[in-house]
Amino acid sequence: MPEAIIALGANLGQPVEALRSAVQALGRTDGIRVLGTSRFYTTSPVESSGPDYVNAAVLVETTLEPMALLRACQAIENAHGRVRPAGVVNAPRTLDLDVIAYEGTVSDDPVLTLPHPRMHERLFVLVPIADLLPDWRLPDGRTVGEAVRDVREAHPDQLIRPLGPENMA
């Protein structure tokens, strides 16, 4: 079965509880098996304002095709009260699930671009992935650890810190 990486984030309501619940919902979804969950991190908003986010990453094994996996993630978001204001990009949210990579799949579909086109710019995506898959390589050939180092140097304003063990999945 193919593996996929899903990034999770929330900064409204109860973000830690939303991420815990989302991981459980992924595990209950037909065709998805959760293989691992990163630590939870608190992160400053990137390209937006609002409260800090809680972020994590999940590695799944799935029988779902990429678009079906995206729809399953969106159903979980909707069940957690996700609102998508028209014309507002990167708005604060109760829950966000992004399919970051899907084993062996490259897609330029405007609905689901794989691998995620901006993952290499965002510590809130890279650091949790590094927890799960420290040797994973980005499309440009760098390991996720090398990408973390490069983003830290280029964007010192992106703040990220692990939450305590009581705030894990």
DSSP file (Angstrom, degrees, kcal/mol; ACC not computed):
  #  RESIDUE AA STRUCTURE BP1 BP2  ACC     N-H-->O    O-->H-N    N-H-->O    O-->H-N    TCO  KAPPA ALPHA  PHI   PSI    X-CA   Y-CA   Z-CA
    1    1 A M              0   0    0      0, 0.0    62,-0.1     0, 0.0     2,-0.0   0.000 360.0 360.0 360.0 142.2    0.0    0.0    0.0
    2    2 A P        -     0   0    0      0, 0.0    60,-2.7     0, 0.0     2,-0.3  -0.335 360.0-136.0 -67.1 150.8    1.2    3.5   -0.7
    3    3 A E  E     -A   61   0A   0     58,-0.2   100,-3.2    60,-0.1     2,-0.3  -0.813  20.5-171.6-104.9 151.0    2.3    5.8    2.1
    4    4 A A  E     -AB  60 102A   0     56,-2.5    56,-2.8    -2,-0.3     2,-0.5  -0.973  18.4-135.1-139.4 153.5    1.4    9.4    2.4
    5    5 A I  E     -AB  59 101A   0     96,-2.5    95,-2.7    -2,-0.3    96,-1.3  -0.945  19.8-169.3-110.4 129.1    2.3   12.3    4.7
    6    6 A I  E     -AB  58  99A   0     52,-2.7    52,-2.7    -2,-0.5     2,-0.4  -0.979   9.8-149.4-120.0 127.6   -0.4   14.5    6.0
    7    7 A A  E     -AB  57  98A   0     91,-2.7    91,-2.6    -2,-0.5     2,-0.4  -0.784  13.7-160.1 -94.0 139.9    0.3   17.8    7.8
    8    8 A L  E     +AB  56  97A   0     48,-2.8    48,-1.9    -2,-0.4     2,-0.3  -0.932  16.1 163.1-120.7 143.1   -2.1   18.9   10.5
    9    9 A G  E     +AB  55  96A   0     87,-1.9    87,-2.2    -2,-0.4     2,-0.3  -0.990   7.4 167.4-156.1 153.1   -2.6   22.4   12.0
   10   10 A A  E     +A   54   0A   0     44,-1.5    44,-2.5    -2,-0.3    84,-0.2  -0.956  13.3 170.9-161.2 146.7   -5.1   24.4   14.0
   11   11 A N        +     0   0    0     82,-2.8     2,-0.3    -2,-0.3    83,-0.2   0.258  62.1  74.5-143.4  13.5   -5.1   27.7   15.8
   12   12 A L  S    S-     0   0    0     81,-1.3     2,-0.3    38,-0.1    -1,-0.0  -0.918  97.1  -7.2-122.8 154.2   -8.8   28.3   16.8
   13   13 A G  S    S-     0   0    0     -2,-0.3    -3,-0.0     1,-0.2    81,-0.0  -0.485 129.2 -15.7  70.2-127.3  -10.8   26.6   19.5
   14   14 A Q     >  -     0   0    0     -2,-0.3     4,-2.5     1,-0.2     5,-0.2  -0.789  68.9-179.6-112.8  83.8   -8.9   23.8   21.2
   15   15 A P  H  > S+     0   0    0      0, 0.0     4,-2.4     0, 0.0     5,-0.2   0.864  78.2  50.4 -59.5 -41.3   -6.0   23.1   18.7
   16   16 A V  H  > S+     0   0    0      1,-0.2     4,-2.5     2,-0.2     5,-0.2   0.944 114.0  45.4 -62.3 -46.1   -4.4   20.3   20.7
   17   17 A E  H  > S+     0   0    0      1,-0.2     4,-2.7     2,-0.2    -1,-0.2   0.883 110.9  54.2 -64.3 -37.7   -7.7   18.4   21.0
   18   18 A A  H  X S+     0   0    0     -4,-2.5     4,-2.3     2,-0.2    -1,-0.2   0.917 110.3  46.0 -63.0 -42.7   -8.5   19.1   17.4
   19   19 A L  H  X S+     0   0    0     -4,-2.4     4,-2.4     2,-0.2    -2,-0.2   0.921 112.8  49.6 -67.5 -42.8   -5.2   17.5   16.2
   20   20 A R  H  X S+     0   0    0     -4,-2.5     4,-2.1     1,-0.2    -2,-0.2   0.943 113.4  46.9 -57.6 -47.1   -5.7   14.5   18.6
   21   21 A S  H  X S+     0   0    0     -4,-2.7     4,-2.6     1,-0.2    -1,-0.2   0.877 110.3  53.0 -63.7 -38.8   -9.2   14.0   17.3
   22   22 A A  H  X S+     0   0    0     -4,-2.3     4,-2.6     2,-0.2    -1,-0.2   0.901 107.5  50.8 -65.4 -41.0   -8.1   14.3   13.7
   23   23 A V  H  X S+     0   0    0     -4,-2.4     4,-2.0     2,-0.2    -1,-0.2   0.922 112.4  47.4 -61.8 -43.1   -5.4   11.6   14.1
   24   24 A Q  H  X S+     0   0    0     -4,-2.1     4,-1.2     1,-0.2    -2,-0.2   0.910 111.2  51.2 -63.7 -41.4   -8.0    9.3   15.6
   25   25 A A  H  X S+     0   0    0     -4,-2.6     4,-0.7     1,-0.2     3,-0.3   0.892 107.6  52.6 -64.5 -39.7  -10.4   10.1   12.8
   26   26 A L  H >< S+     0   0    0     -4,-2.6     3,-1.2     1,-0.2    -1,-0.2   0.936 108.4  51.2 -58.7 -45.0   -7.8    9.3   10.2
   27   27 A G  H 3< S+     0   0    0     -4,-2.0    -1,-0.2     1,-0.3    -2,-0.2   0.749 109.7  50.0 -65.2 -24.3   -7.2    6.0   11.9
   28   28 A R  H 3< S+     0   0    0     -4,-1.2     2,-0.4    -3,-0.3    -1,-0.3   0.519  87.7 105.8 -89.5  -6.7  -11.0    5.2   11.8
   29   29 A T  S X< S-     0   0    0     -3,-1.2     3,-2.0    -4,-0.7    43,-0.0  -0.598  80.6-111.1 -80.6 129.1  -11.3    6.1    8.1
   30   30 A D  T 3  S+     0   0    0     -2,-0.4    -1,-0.1     1,-0.3     3,-0.1  -0.332 103.4  21.6 -55.9 132.3  -11.7    3.1    5.7
   31   31 A G  T 3  S+     0   0    0      1,-0.2    32,-2.2    -4,-0.1    33,-0.8   0.479 104.9  97.9  88.3   2.9   -8.6    2.7    3.6
   32   32 A I  E <   -C   62   0A   0     -3,-2.0     2,-0.4    30,-0.2    30,-0.2  -0.989  44.5-178.0-127.2 131.6   -6.2    4.6    6.0
   33   33 A R  E     -C   61   0A   0     28,-2.8    28,-2.8    -2,-0.4     2,-0.5  -0.990  25.3-133.9-125.9 123.0   -3.9    3.2    8.6
   34   34 A V  E     +C   60   0A   0     -2,-0.4    26,-0.2    26,-0.2     3,-0.1  -0.632  24.1 177.8 -76.9 122.4   -1.9    5.6   10.7
   35   35 A L  E     -     0   0A   0     24,-3.1     2,-0.3    -2,-0.5    25,-0.2   0.719  63.4 -13.3 -95.6 -27.1    1.8    4.4   10.9
   36   36 A G  E     -C   59   0A   0     23,-1.5    23,-2.6     2,-0.0     2,-0.4  -0.961  50.6-148.0-172.4 154.0    3.1    7.3   13.0
   37   37 A T  E     -C   58   0A   0     -2,-0.3    21,-0.2    21,-0.2     3,-0.1  -0.996  21.4-133.3-130.7 135.1    2.5   10.7   14.4
   38   38 A S        -     0   0    0     19,-2.8   131,-0.4    -2,-0.4    91,-0.1  -0.157  38.7 -82.7 -71.9 173.9    5.1   13.4   15.1
   39   39 A R        -     0   0    0     89,-0.1     2,-0.4   129,-0.1    18,-0.3  -0.325  51.5-105.0 -64.0 162.8    5.3   15.4   18.2
   40   40 A F        -     0   0    0    127,-0.2   123,-2.9   123,-0.2     2,-0.3  -0.769  39.7-165.6 -92.2 142.5    3.0   18.4   18.4
   41   41 A Y  E     -DE  55 162A   0     14,-2.6    14,-2.8    -2,-0.4     2,-0.5  -0.935  19.2-136.1-127.4 148.9    4.5   21.8   17.9
   42   42 A T  E     -DE  54 161A   0    119,-2.9   119,-2.1    -2,-0.3     2,-0.3  -0.917  34.0-179.1-100.9 135.0    3.4   25.4   18.6
   43   43 A T  E     -DE  53 160A   0     10,-2.3    10,-2.9    -2,-0.5   117,-0.2  -0.955  29.6-113.1-137.1 150.0    4.3   27.6   15.7
   44   44 A S        -     0   0    0    115,-1.9    80,-0.1    -2,-0.3     8,-0.1  -0.540  49.4 -93.4 -76.7 149.0    4.0   31.3   14.7
   45   45 A P        -     0   0    0      0, 0.0     2,-0.5     0, 0.0   114,-0.1  -0.342  36.6-146.9 -61.8 143.2    1.6   32.0   11.8
   46   46 A V  S    S-     0   0    0      1,-0.2     3,-0.1     3,-0.1    76,-0.0  -0.962  77.0  -6.9-113.9 128.6    3.3   32.2    8.4
   47   47 A E  S    S+     0   0    0     -2,-0.5     2,-0.3     1,-0.2    -1,-0.2   0.766 128.7  60.4  59.7  27.5    1.9   34.7    5.9
   48   48 A S  S    S-     0   0    0     -3,-0.1     2,-0.2     2,-0.1    -1,-0.2  -0.950  74.5-120.6-162.0 178.9   -1.1   35.4    8.2
   49   49 A S        +     0   0    0     -2,-0.3    -3,-0.1    41,-0.2     0, 0.0  -0.695  54.8  80.8-121.4 178.7   -2.0   36.8   11.5
   50   50 A G  S    S-     0   0    0     -2,-0.2     3,-0.1    -5,-0.1    -2,-0.1  -0.651  80.1 -22.2 118.1-175.6   -3.8   35.3   14.5
   51   51 A P  S    S-     0   0    0      0, 0.0   -39,-0.0     0, 0.0     0, 0.0  -0.182  78.1 -85.2 -65.3 160.0   -3.0   33.0   17.4
   52   52 A D        -     0   0    0     -8,-0.1     2,-0.2     1,-0.1    -8,-0.2  -0.246  48.1-124.4 -59.0 154.8   -0.1   30.6   17.3
   53   53 A Y  E     - D   0  43A   0    -10,-2.9   -10,-2.3    -3,-0.1     2,-0.5  -0.607   3.2-138.3 -97.1 159.4   -0.8   27.2   15.6
   54   54 A V  E     -AD  10  42A   0    -44,-2.5   -44,-1.5   -12,-0.2     2,-0.3  -0.993  33.8-176.9-110.9 129.0   -0.4   23.7   16.9
   55   55 A N  E     +AD   9  41A   0    -14,-2.8   -14,-2.6    -2,-0.5     2,-0.3  -0.900  14.5 155.6-129.2 155.5    1.1   21.6   14.1
   56   56 A A  E     -A    8   0A   0    -48,-1.9   -48,-2.8    -2,-0.3     2,-0.3  -0.935  27.4-129.4-158.9 175.6    2.0   17.9   13.6
   57   57 A A  E     -A    7   0A   0    -18,-0.3   -19,-2.8    -2,-0.3     2,-0.4  -0.984  13.0-157.7-136.3 150.3    2.5   15.4   10.8
   58   58 A V  E     -AC   6  37A   0    -52,-2.7   -52,-2.7    -2,-0.3     2,-0.5  -0.989   8.0-148.7-128.9 135.6    1.1   11.9   10.3
   59   59 A L  E     -AC   5  36A   0    -23,-2.6   -24,-3.1    -2,-0.4   -23,-1.5  -0.917  27.5-179.4-100.4 126.2    2.4    9.1    8.2
   60   60 A V  E     -AC   4  34A   0    -56,-2.8   -56,-2.5    -2,-0.5     2,-0.4  -0.887  27.9-142.8-125.5 156.2   -0.3    6.9    6.8
   61   61 A E  E     -AC   3  33A   0    -28,-2.8   -28,-2.8    -2,-0.3     2,-0.4  -0.954  35.9-179.3-109.4 137.2   -0.6    3.8    4.7
   62   62 A T  E     - C   0  32A   0    -60,-2.7   -30,-0.2    -2,-0.4   -31,-0.1  -0.990  45.0-161.9-146.8 146.8   -3.6    4.0    2.4
   63   63 A T  S    S+     0   0    0    -32,-2.2     2,-0.2    -2,-0.4   -31,-0.1   0.455  72.3 104.1 -95.0  -6.4   -5.6    2.2   -0.3
   64   64 A L  S    S-     0   0    0    -33,-0.8    -2,-0.1   -62,-0.1   -33,-0.0  -0.501  76.5-119.7 -76.4 142.8   -7.2    5.5   -1.2
   65   65 A E     >  -     0   0    0     -2,-0.2     4,-2.5     1,-0.1     3,-0.3  -0.393  39.2 -96.9 -70.3 160.5   -6.1    7.4   -4.4
   66   66 A P  H  > S+     0   0    0      0, 0.0     4,-2.4     0, 0.0     5,-0.1   0.875 123.9  47.0 -51.9 -45.6   -4.7   10.9   -3.7
   67   67 A M  H  > S+     0   0    0      1,-0.2     4,-2.4     2,-0.2     5,-0.1   0.878 112.4  50.2 -67.3 -35.7   -7.9   12.8   -4.5
   68   68 A A  H  > S+     0   0    0     -3,-0.3     4,-2.2     2,-0.2    -1,-0.2   0.875 109.6  51.6 -67.9 -36.2   -9.9   10.4   -2.3
   69   69 A L  H  X S+     0   0    0     -4,-2.5     4,-2.3     2,-0.2    -2,-0.2   0.919 109.3  50.4 -64.4 -43.0   -7.4   10.9    0.5
   70   70 A L  H  X S+     0   0    0     -4,-2.4     4,-2.6    -5,-0.2    -2,-0.2   0.932 110.0  49.9 -58.9 -46.3   -7.8   14.6    0.1
   71   71 A R  H  X S+     0   0    0     -4,-2.4     4,-2.2     1,-0.2    -1,-0.2   0.888 109.3  51.7 -61.9 -38.5  -11.6   14.3    0.3
   72   72 A A  H  X S+     0   0    0     -4,-2.2     4,-1.7     2,-0.2    -1,-0.2   0.909 110.7  48.6 -63.4 -41.3  -11.3   12.2    3.5
   73   73 A C  H  X S+     0   0    0     -4,-2.3     4,-2.4     1,-0.2    -2,-0.2   0.909 110.8  50.2 -64.3 -42.0   -9.1   14.9    5.0
   74   74 A Q  H  X S+     0   0    0     -4,-2.6     4,-2.8     1,-0.2    -1,-0.2   0.861 107.1  54.4 -65.9 -34.9  -11.6   17.6    4.1
   75   75 A A  H  X S+     0   0    0     -4,-2.2     4,-2.1     2,-0.2    -1,-0.2   0.896 109.0  48.4 -64.5 -38.9  -14.4   15.6    5.6
   76   76 A I  H  X S+     0   0    0     -4,-1.7     4,-0.9     2,-0.2    -2,-0.2   0.916 111.4  50.2 -66.7 -42.7  -12.5   15.4    8.9
   77   77 A E  H ><>S+     0   0    0     -4,-2.4     5,-1.9     1,-0.2     3,-1.0   0.945 111.0  48.8 -57.5 -48.5  -11.8   19.2    8.7
   78   78 A N  H ><5S+     0   0    0     -4,-2.8     3,-1.9     1,-0.3    -1,-0.2   0.880 105.7  56.6 -61.6 -38.9  -15.5   19.8    8.1
   79   79 A A  H 3<5S+     0   0    0     -4,-2.1    -1,-0.3     1,-0.3    -2,-0.2   0.725 105.8  53.4 -64.8 -20.3  -16.5   17.6   11.0
   80   80 A H  T <<5S-     0   0    0     -3,-1.0    -1,-0.3    -4,-0.9    -2,-0.2   0.156 127.5 -97.7-100.5  17.1  -14.3   19.8   13.2
   81   81 A G  T < 5 +     0   0    0     -3,-1.9    -3,-0.2     1,-0.2    13,-0.2   0.725  57.2 176.9  81.2  21.9  -16.0   23.0   12.1
   82   82 A R      < -     0   0    0     -5,-1.9     2,-0.4    -6,-0.1    -1,-0.2  -0.409   8.4-167.1 -63.9 130.6  -13.6   24.1    9.4
   83   83 A V        -     0   0    0     -2,-0.1    11,-0.1     2,-0.0    -1,-0.0  -0.971  10.2-158.8-119.2 135.6  -14.7   27.3    7.6
   84   84 A R        -     0   0    0     -2,-0.4     3,-0.1     9,-0.1     2,-0.1  -0.821  15.2-149.1-115.3  89.4  -13.1   28.4    4.4
   85   85 A P    >   -     0   0    0      0, 0.0     3,-1.7     0, 0.0     6,-0.1  -0.350  28.8-105.0 -61.2 133.6  -13.9   32.2    4.0
   86   86 A A  T 3  S+     0   0    0      1,-0.3     3,-0.1    -2,-0.1     0, 0.0  -0.346  99.9   4.7 -60.5 131.8  -14.1   33.1    0.3
   87   87 A G  T 3  S+     0   0    0      1,-0.2     2,-0.6    -3,-0.1    -1,-0.3   0.477 100.0 117.5  76.2   2.5  -11.0   35.0   -1.0
   88   88 A V    <   -     0   0    0     -3,-1.7     3,-0.5     3,-0.0     2,-0.4  -0.912  47.3-161.8-108.7 117.7   -9.1   34.6    2.3
   89   89 A V  S    S+     0   0    0     -2,-0.6    -3,-0.0     1,-0.2    -5,-0.0  -0.777  72.0   5.4 -97.0 140.6   -5.9   32.7    2.1
   90   90 A N  S    S+     0   0    0     -2,-0.4    -1,-0.2     1,-0.2   -41,-0.2   0.831  84.6 171.4  60.1  36.3   -4.2   31.3    5.3
   91   91 A A        -     0   0    0     -3,-0.5    -1,-0.2     1,-0.1   -41,-0.1  -0.392  45.4 -86.3 -70.2 152.8   -7.1   32.3    7.5
   92   92 A P        -     0   0    0      0, 0.0     2,-0.3     0, 0.0    -1,-0.1  -0.252  58.3-167.2 -53.8 150.9   -7.1   31.1   11.1
   93   93 A R        -     0   0    0      1,-0.1   -82,-2.8    -3,-0.1   -81,-1.3  -0.991  39.8-136.2-150.4 152.5   -8.7   27.6   11.3
   94   94 A T  S    S-     0   0    0     -2,-0.3     2,-0.3     1,-0.3    -1,-0.1   0.782  97.0  -5.9 -74.7 -28.8  -10.2   25.0   13.7
   95   95 A L        -     0   0    0    -85,-0.1     2,-0.4    -3,-0.1    -1,-0.3  -0.906  58.9-172.2-167.4 138.2   -8.4   22.3   11.7
   96   96 A D  E     -B    9   0A   0    -87,-2.2   -87,-1.9    -2,-0.3     2,-0.5  -0.991   2.8-175.0-135.8 126.5   -6.3   22.0    8.5
   97   97 A L  E     -B    8   0A   0     -2,-0.4     2,-0.5   -89,-0.2   -89,-0.2  -0.985   8.5-174.3-121.2 120.0   -5.2   18.7    7.0
   98   98 A D  E     -B    7   0A   0    -91,-2.6   -91,-2.7    -2,-0.5     2,-0.8  -0.958  25.5-134.8-117.6 128.6   -2.9   18.9    4.0
   99   99 A V  E     +B    6   0A   0     -2,-0.5   -93,-0.2   -93,-0.2     3,-0.1  -0.732  29.5 176.9 -76.6 112.5   -1.7   16.0    1.9
  100  100 A I  E     -     0   0A   0    -95,-2.7    16,-3.1    -2,-0.8     2,-0.3   0.876  60.7  -2.0 -88.4 -43.1    2.0   16.8    1.6
  101  101 A A  E     -B    5   0A   0    -96,-1.3   -96,-2.5    14,-0.2     2,-0.4  -0.994  52.7-161.1-151.5 147.8    3.2   13.8   -0.3
  102  102 A Y  E >   -B    4   0A   0      3,-0.4     3,-2.8    -2,-0.3   -98,-0.2  -0.979  48.1 -90.4-134.9 118.1    1.8   10.6   -1.7
  103  103 A E  T 3  S-     0   0    0   -100,-3.2     3,-0.1    -2,-0.4   -99,-0.0   0.119 103.2 -10.6 -37.3 118.8    4.3    7.8   -2.4
  104  104 A G  T 3  S+     0   0    0      1,-0.2     2,-0.5  -102,-0.0    -1,-0.3   0.519 102.6 128.1  73.0   5.8    5.5    8.1   -6.0
  105  105 A T    <   +     0   0    0     -3,-2.8     2,-0.4     2,-0.0    -3,-0.4  -0.845  31.6 177.7-106.0 128.3    3.0   10.6   -7.1
  106  106 A V        +     0   0    0     -2,-0.5     2,-0.4    -3,-0.1     7,-0.0  -0.998  16.3 166.7-121.7 125.9    3.7   13.9   -8.8
  107  107 A S  E     -F  114   0B   0      7,-2.8     7,-1.9    -2,-0.4    -2,-0.0  -0.997  33.3-168.9-145.4 135.0    0.7   16.0   -9.7
  108  108 A D  E     +F  113   0B   0     -2,-0.4     5,-0.2     5,-0.2    -1,-0.1   0.112  41.8 143.7-104.4  18.6    0.2   19.6  -10.9
  109  109 A D        -     0   0    0      3,-0.6     3,-0.1     1,-0.2    -2,-0.1  -0.369  54.6-134.0 -58.5 131.9   -3.6   19.3  -10.4
  110  110 A P  S    S+     0   0    0      0, 0.0     3,-0.2     0, 0.0    -1,-0.2   0.747 105.6  50.0 -63.6 -21.3   -4.8   22.7   -9.1
  111  111 A V  S    S+     0   0    0      1,-0.3     2,-0.3     0, 0.0    -2,-0.1   0.858 129.3  13.3 -82.3 -37.2   -6.9   21.0   -6.5
  112  112 A L        -     0   0    0     -3,-0.1    -3,-0.6     2,-0.0     2,-0.5  -0.823  68.8-171.6-145.5  99.7   -4.1   18.8   -5.2
  113  113 A T  E     -F  108   0B   0     -2,-0.3    -5,-0.2    -3,-0.2    -7,-0.0  -0.816  27.0-126.6 -92.7 127.1   -0.5   19.5   -6.1
  114  114 A L  E    S+F  107   0B   0     -7,-1.9    -7,-2.8    -2,-0.5     2,-0.2  -0.979  89.0  27.1-130.5 140.3    1.9   16.7   -5.1
  115  115 A P  S    S-     0   0    0      0, 0.0   -14,-0.2     0, 0.0   -15,-0.1   0.727 113.1 -97.4 -59.8 163.7    4.3   16.9   -3.5
  116  116 A H    >   -     0   0    0    -16,-3.1     3,-0.9    -2,-0.2     4,-0.3  -0.275  31.3-138.0 -55.4 129.4    3.0   20.1   -1.7
  117  117 A P  T 3  S+     0   0    0      0, 0.0    -1,-0.2     0, 0.0     3,-0.1   0.658  95.4  36.1 -71.3 -16.0    4.6   23.0   -3.6
  118  118 A R  T >  S+     0   0    0      1,-0.1     3,-1.9     2,-0.1     4,-0.3   0.310  81.1 104.2-118.1   8.8    5.4   25.1   -0.5
  119  119 A M  G X  S+     0   0    0     -3,-0.9     3,-1.5     1,-0.3     7,-0.3   0.861  75.7  62.2 -59.2 -34.3    6.5   22.5    2.0
  120  120 A H  G 3  S+     0   0    0     -4,-0.3    -1,-0.3     1,-0.3    -2,-0.1   0.558 103.1  51.2 -70.8  -6.5   10.1   23.3    1.6
  121  121 A E  G <  S+     0   0    0     -3,-1.9     2,-0.5     1,-0.1    -1,-0.3   0.421  97.4  77.6-104.5  -1.9    9.5   26.9    2.9
  122  122 A R    X>  -     0   0    0     -3,-1.5     4,-2.6    -4,-0.3     3,-1.4  -0.917  50.8-168.1-128.3 112.5    7.7   26.0    6.1
  123  123 A L  H 3> S+     0   0    0     -2,-0.5     4,-2.4     1,-0.3    -1,-0.1   0.849  91.1  66.7 -61.0 -33.3    9.1   24.8    9.3
  124  124 A F  H 34 S+     0   0    0      1,-0.2    -1,-0.3     2,-0.2   -83,-0.1   0.689 112.7  33.4 -66.2 -15.0    5.7   23.9   10.6
  125  125 A V  H <> S+     0   0    0     -3,-1.4     4,-1.6    -6,-0.2    -2,-0.2   0.802 120.8  47.0 -97.8 -47.5    5.6   21.2    7.9
  126  126 A L  H  X S+     0   0    0     -4,-2.6     4,-2.5    -7,-0.3    -3,-0.2   0.902 106.7  53.6 -67.2 -45.1    9.2   20.2    7.8
  127  127 A V  H  X S+     0   0    0     -4,-2.4     4,-1.4     1,-0.2    -1,-0.2   0.933 110.4  46.1 -62.9 -47.4   10.0   19.8   11.5
  128  128 A P  H  > S+     0   0    0      0, 0.0     4,-1.3     0, 0.0    -1,-0.2   0.899 112.4  51.8 -61.2 -37.3    7.1   17.4   12.2
  129  129 A I  H  X S+     0   0    0     -4,-1.6     4,-3.4     1,-0.2     3,-0.3   0.907 104.4  57.2 -63.0 -39.3    8.0   15.4    9.1
  130  130 A A  H  < S+     0   0    0     -4,-2.5    -1,-0.2     1,-0.2    -3,-0.1   0.831 101.4  57.3 -61.2 -31.5   11.6   15.2   10.3
  131  131 A D  H  < S+     0   0    0     -4,-1.4    -1,-0.2    -3,-0.2    -2,-0.2   0.921 117.4  33.0 -59.8 -43.7   10.3   13.6   13.5
  132  132 A L  H  < S+     0   0    0     -4,-1.3    -2,-0.2    -3,-0.3    -1,-0.1   0.894 136.7  16.2 -81.5 -43.7    8.7   10.8   11.5
  133  133 A L    ><  +     0   0    0     -4,-3.4     3,-2.1    -5,-0.1    11,-0.3  -0.646  61.7 173.8-137.4  73.7   11.1   10.4    8.6
  134  134 A P  T 3  S+     0   0    0      0, 0.0    11,-0.7     0, 0.0    10,-0.2   0.741  84.5  45.7 -60.8 -23.5   14.5   12.0    9.2
  135  135 A D  T 3  S+     0   0    0      8,-0.1    -5,-0.1     9,-0.1    -2,-0.0   0.378  82.2 128.4 -99.0   4.1   16.0   10.6    6.0
  136  136 A W    <   -     0   0    0     -3,-2.1     8,-2.1    -7,-0.2     2,-0.4  -0.315  51.5-138.3 -62.6 142.1   13.0   11.6    3.8
  137  137 A R  B     -G  143   0C   0      6,-0.2     6,-0.2     7,-0.1     5,-0.1  -0.866   3.1-136.5-109.6 136.6   14.1   13.5    0.7
  138  138 A L    >   -     0   0    0      4,-2.9     3,-2.4    -2,-0.4     6,-0.0  -0.354  39.9 -95.9 -76.4 165.5   12.3   16.5   -0.8
  139  139 A P  T 3  S+     0   0    0      0, 0.0    -1,-0.1     0, 0.0    -2,-0.0   0.781 125.2  60.2 -56.4 -26.8   11.9   16.7   -4.6
  140  140 A D  T 3  S-     0   0    0      2,-0.1     3,-0.1     1,-0.1    -3,-0.0   0.459 120.3-107.6 -82.7   1.5   15.0   18.8   -4.8
  141  141 A G  S <  S+     0   0    0     -3,-2.4     2,-0.1     1,-0.3    -1,-0.1   0.219  77.7 127.6  96.7 -14.9   17.1   16.0   -3.3
  142  142 A R        -     0   0    0     -5,-0.1    -4,-2.9     1,-0.1    -1,-0.3  -0.428  62.3-116.0 -72.2 149.4   17.7   17.5    0.1
  143  143 A T  B  >  -G  137   0C   0     -6,-0.2     4,-2.2     1,-0.1    -6,-0.2  -0.447  29.8-109.7 -73.5 161.4   16.9   15.5    3.2
  144  144 A V  H  > S+     0   0    0     -8,-2.1     4,-2.3   -11,-0.3   -14,-0.1   0.863 121.0  56.3 -61.6 -34.3   14.1   17.0    5.4
  145  145 A G  H  > S+     0   0    0    -11,-0.7     4,-2.2    -9,-0.2    -1,-0.2   0.899 106.4  48.7 -63.7 -40.9   16.8   17.8    8.0
  146  146 A E  H  > S+     0   0    0      2,-0.2     4,-2.4     1,-0.2    -2,-0.2   0.897 110.8  51.1 -64.9 -39.8   18.8   19.8    5.4
  147  147 A A  H  X S+     0   0    0     -4,-2.2     4,-2.6     2,-0.2     5,-0.2   0.899 107.7  53.0 -64.5 -40.2   15.6   21.7    4.4
  148  148 A V  H  X S+     0   0    0     -4,-2.3     4,-2.6     2,-0.2    -2,-0.2   0.945 110.0  48.4 -58.4 -48.4   14.9   22.5    8.1
  149  149 A R  H  X S+     0   0    0     -4,-2.2     4,-2.0     1,-0.2    -2,-0.2   0.924 112.1  49.0 -57.8 -46.1   18.4   24.0    8.4
  150  150 A D  H  X S+     0   0    0     -4,-2.4     4,-2.3     1,-0.2    -1,-0.2   0.898 112.3  47.1 -64.0 -41.3   18.0   26.0    5.3
  151  151 A V  H  X S+     0   0    0     -4,-2.6     4,-2.9     2,-0.2    -1,-0.2   0.901 109.3  54.3 -68.9 -39.7   14.6   27.4    6.3
  152  152 A R  H  < S+     0   0    0     -4,-2.6    -1,-0.2    -5,-0.2    -2,-0.2   0.912 112.9  44.2 -58.7 -41.0   15.8   28.3    9.8
  153  153 A E  H  < S+     0   0    0     -4,-2.0    -2,-0.2    -5,-0.2    -1,-0.2   0.907 119.9  40.1 -69.4 -42.1   18.7   30.3    8.2
  154  154 A A  H  < S+     0   0    0     -4,-2.3    -2,-0.2     1,-0.2    -1,-0.2   0.782 127.2  30.5 -79.2 -27.9   16.5   32.0    5.6
  155  155 A H    ><  +     0   0    0     -4,-2.9     3,-2.1    -5,-0.2    -1,-0.2  -0.569  58.3 163.9-134.7  69.8   13.5   32.7    7.8
  156  156 A P  T 3  S+     0   0    0      0, 0.0    -1,-0.1     0, 0.0    -4,-0.1   0.655  74.3  71.4 -63.7 -11.7   14.5   33.2   11.4
  157  157 A D  T 3  S+     0   0    0     -3,-0.1     2,-1.0     2,-0.1  -113,-0.1   0.647  73.3  94.1 -77.5 -14.7   11.0   34.7   12.0
  158  158 A Q    <   -     0   0    0     -3,-2.1     2,-0.4    -7,-0.2    -3,-0.1  -0.694  66.0-165.4 -80.1 106.4    9.4   31.2   11.7
  159  159 A L        +     0   0    0     -2,-1.0  -115,-1.9  -114,-0.1     2,-0.3  -0.766  14.8 167.5 -99.1 137.7    9.2   30.1   15.3
  160  160 A I  E     +E   43   0A   0     -2,-0.4  -117,-0.2  -117,-0.2    -2,-0.0  -0.983   4.0 169.1-149.5 135.3    8.5   26.5   16.3
  161  161 A R  E     -E   42   0A   0   -119,-2.1  -119,-2.9    -2,-0.3     2,-0.1  -0.995  35.5-107.9-147.3 143.7    8.8   24.7   19.6
  162  162 A P  E     -E   41   0A   0      0, 0.0  -121,-0.3     0, 0.0     2,-0.2  -0.393  30.2-129.0 -69.8 144.4    7.7   21.3   20.7
  163  163 A L        -     0   0    0   -123,-2.9  -123,-0.2     4,-0.2  -109,-0.0  -0.500  38.6 -86.3 -82.0 162.1    4.8   21.0   23.1
  164  164 A G    >   -     0   0    0     -2,-0.2     3,-2.2     1,-0.1  -124,-0.2  -0.147  42.2 -99.4 -65.8 165.2    5.2   18.9   26.3
  165  165 A P  G >  S+     0   0    0      0, 0.0     3,-0.8     0, 0.0    -1,-0.1   0.732 120.3  66.6 -61.2 -22.6    4.5   15.2   26.3
  166  166 A E  G 3  S+     0   0    0      1,-0.3    -2,-0.1     3,-0.1    -3,-0.0   0.636  96.3  59.0 -72.4 -11.2    1.0   15.8   27.8
  167  167 A N  G <  S+     0   0    0     -3,-2.2    -1,-0.3  -127,-0.1     2,-0.2  -0.254  83.9 113.5-111.4  44.4    0.1   17.4   24.5
  168  168 A M    <         0   0    0     -3,-0.8  -129,-0.1  -129,-0.1  -148,-0.1  -0.644 360.0 360.0-111.2 169.2    0.8   14.5   22.2
  169  169 A A              0   0    0   -131,-0.4  -130,-0.1    -2,-0.2    -3,-0.1   0.483 360.0 360.0 -65.9 360.0   -1.5   12.4   20.0
